[in-house]
Amino acid sequence: MGKNIVILTGSPRKDGNSDRLAQAFAKGAESEGHNVTTYRTADMKIAGCTGCGYCFEHPGECIQKDDMQQILESLKTAEILVLASPVYFWGVTAQLKLAIDRTYALLRAKAPIKRAALLLTCGSRTGATIPMFETMCEFSQWENAGVIVASGLREPNAIESHESLKEAEELGRTI
C-alpha cells in the first residue's frame, strides 16, 4: 500500500519552475503507488500564525478558519511532507512560509510524518533555506529524505531541460 504524501508548493507563478519540480516528484511517487496531494499555497487564503495557543488546547486544530484547514487535515494522515519553492530573498516564499508556520497546530497532535524532502529552484544561491529545512527535520524528528536544488534558473520555464526534473522524479519513486 502506498504512502500518503503531501506536497506544499510556494511559487506564486503557476506551472513555473518550482511547480514543475513538484510535478516531477509527484509523477515518480504516483508511479510507485503512493497517494500524493499537492497544495499550491499561493492560490490559498492562509493567514499567519497568531501564537494564540488554541492548538495546544485543541491538538491539531487552529482557531483560524481559512484554507490552512485543508492542509492540516491532510497532514494528519501524511507520512511524507515535501516542500517545493523558489528561493526568494534567501528563503522559501512568504506563501509557503505562512503554511509552514501554521503547521505549529500539529505539534501536540503528533502527525504521522516520518520523512520530509525539499525541492528548490533558484538563480544562484539557496540562502538560509536548506538550514531552515534541516532544522525543521531535526526538531520534528523527521528523516531528511533529500534536498534537490535546481540552480541557474532565472527565467520562467528554464527548468524544462534541467537535470533536476529527473532527480525529483527519481526521489519520488524511491521515497
C-alpha positions as CSV (number, residue, x, y, z in Angstrom):
1,M,0.0,0.0,0.0
2,G,1.3,3.4,-0.9
3,K,2.3,6.1,1.5
4,N,0.4,9.4,1.9
5,I,2.5,12.3,0.7
6,V,1.6,16.0,1.0
7,I,3.4,18.4,-1.3
8,L,3.3,22.1,-0.4
9,T,4.4,24.4,-3.2
10,G,5.2,28.1,-2.6
11,S,5.7,29.6,-6.0
12,P,3.4,32.5,-6.9
13,R,4.0,31.6,-10.6
14,K,1.5,28.8,-11.6
15,D,3.2,26.0,-13.5
16,G,6.6,27.7,-13.0
17,N,9.9,26.1,-12.3
18,S,9.1,25.0,-8.7
19,D,5.7,23.7,-9.7
20,R,7.3,21.6,-12.5
21,L,9.8,20.2,-10.0
22,A,7.0,19.3,-7.6
23,Q,5.0,17.7,-10.5
24,A,8.1,15.6,-11.4
25,F,8.4,14.4,-7.8
26,A,4.6,13.6,-7.8
27,K,4.9,11.7,-11.0
28,G,7.6,9.5,-9.6
29,A,5.8,8.9,-6.3
30,E,2.5,8.1,-8.0
31,S,4.2,5.6,-10.4
32,E,5.1,3.6,-7.2
33,G,1.5,3.6,-5.9
34,H,1.9,6.5,-3.4
35,N,-1.0,8.8,-2.8
36,V,0.0,12.4,-3.5
37,T,-1.9,15.6,-2.5
38,T,-0.4,18.9,-3.7
39,Y,-1.4,22.3,-2.3
40,R,-0.4,25.5,-4.1
41,T,-0.1,27.8,-1.2
42,A,0.0,30.8,-3.4
43,D,-3.6,30.0,-4.5
44,M,-4.9,29.7,-1.0
45,K,-6.0,32.1,1.7
46,I,-3.7,31.3,4.6
47,A,-3.2,33.8,7.4
48,G,-0.1,34.0,9.6
49,C,0.0,32.2,12.9
50,T,-1.1,34.4,15.7
51,G,0.6,32.4,18.5
52,C,-2.7,32.3,20.4
53,G,-2.2,28.8,21.7
54,Y,-5.6,27.5,20.7
55,C,-3.9,24.5,19.0
56,F,-2.3,23.5,22.3
57,E,-5.8,23.3,24.0
58,H,-7.3,21.6,20.9
59,P,-4.4,19.5,19.4
60,G,-4.4,19.5,15.6
61,E,-6.9,22.4,15.3
62,C,-6.3,26.0,14.5
63,I,-8.7,28.8,15.6
64,Q,-8.4,30.4,12.2
65,K,-10.8,29.1,9.7
66,D,-9.1,29.6,6.4
67,D,-7.7,27.3,3.7
68,M,-5.0,26.0,6.0
69,Q,-7.6,23.7,7.5
70,Q,-7.4,21.5,4.3
71,I,-3.6,21.2,4.7
72,L,-3.8,20.4,8.4
73,E,-6.3,17.6,7.7
74,S,-4.1,16.1,5.0
75,L,-1.0,16.3,7.2
76,K,-2.8,14.4,9.9
77,T,-2.5,11.3,7.7
78,A,0.6,12.1,5.8
79,E,3.7,10.0,6.2
80,I,5.9,12.3,4.0
81,L,5.9,16.1,3.6
82,V,7.5,17.7,0.6
83,L,8.2,21.4,0.4
84,A,8.8,23.0,-3.0
85,S,9.7,26.6,-3.5
86,P,11.8,29.1,-5.4
87,V,14.3,30.9,-3.3
88,Y,13.1,34.5,-2.7
89,F,15.4,36.7,-0.7
90,W,17.4,33.8,0.8
91,G,14.4,31.7,1.9
92,V,11.2,30.0,0.8
93,T,8.4,32.3,-0.4
94,A,6.1,34.1,2.0
95,Q,3.2,32.0,0.8
96,L,4.9,28.7,1.8
97,K,6.3,30.2,5.0
98,L,2.8,31.0,6.1
99,A,1.8,27.4,5.7
100,I,4.9,26.1,7.4
101,D,4.3,28.4,10.4
102,R,0.7,27.2,10.7
103,T,1.8,23.6,11.0
104,Y,2.5,24.6,14.6
105,A,-1.1,23.5,15.1
106,L,0.1,19.9,14.8
107,L,2.8,19.9,17.4
108,R,0.6,18.3,20.1
109,A,-1.4,16.3,17.6
110,K,1.6,14.1,16.7
111,A,1.1,14.0,12.9
112,P,2.4,10.7,11.5
113,I,5.0,12.5,9.2
114,K,8.2,10.5,9.3
115,R,10.1,11.9,6.3
116,A,10.4,15.2,4.5
117,A,12.0,16.4,1.3
118,L,12.9,19.9,-0.1
119,L,12.7,20.9,-3.7
120,L,14.2,24.3,-4.5
121,T,14.7,26.4,-7.6
122,C,16.9,29.4,-7.6
123,G,19.0,31.7,-9.7
124,S,22.2,31.1,-7.8
125,R,22.1,30.7,-4.0
126,T,19.8,28.8,-1.6
127,G,20.4,31.2,1.2
128,A,19.1,30.0,4.6
129,T,16.5,27.7,3.0
130,I,18.4,24.4,3.5
131,P,19.5,25.1,7.1
132,M,15.8,26.0,7.9
133,F,14.6,22.7,6.4
134,E,17.3,20.7,8.2
135,T,16.3,22.4,11.5
136,M,12.6,21.6,10.8
137,C,13.5,17.9,10.3
138,E,15.7,17.8,13.4
139,F,13.1,19.4,15.6
140,S,10.2,17.4,14.2
141,Q,12.2,14.2,14.2
142,W,11.6,13.6,10.5
143,E,14.1,11.8,8.3
144,N,15.6,14.2,5.7
145,A,14.6,12.2,2.6
146,G,16.5,14.5,0.3
147,V,17.1,18.0,-1.0
148,I,17.1,18.8,-4.7
149,V,18.3,22.2,-5.8
150,A,17.7,23.4,-9.4
151,S,20.0,26.4,-9.7
152,G,20.8,28.7,-12.5
153,L,17.1,29.2,-13.2
154,R,16.5,32.8,-13.9
155,E,13.6,32.6,-16.5
156,P,10.2,31.1,-16.5
157,N,10.2,27.5,-17.8
158,A,14.0,27.4,-17.6
159,I,13.7,24.0,-15.8
160,E,12.4,22.1,-18.8
161,S,15.8,20.8,-19.8
162,H,17.3,20.8,-16.3
163,E,18.6,17.5,-14.8
164,S,16.8,18.3,-11.5
165,L,13.5,17.1,-13.1
166,K,14.8,13.6,-13.4
167,E,16.3,13.8,-9.9
168,A,12.9,14.9,-8.5
169,E,11.1,12.1,-10.3
170,E,13.6,9.6,-9.0
171,L,13.3,10.9,-5.5
172,G,9.5,10.5,-5.8
173,R,9.9,6.9,-7.0
174,T,12.3,5.9,-4.2
175,I,10.8,7.8,-1.3
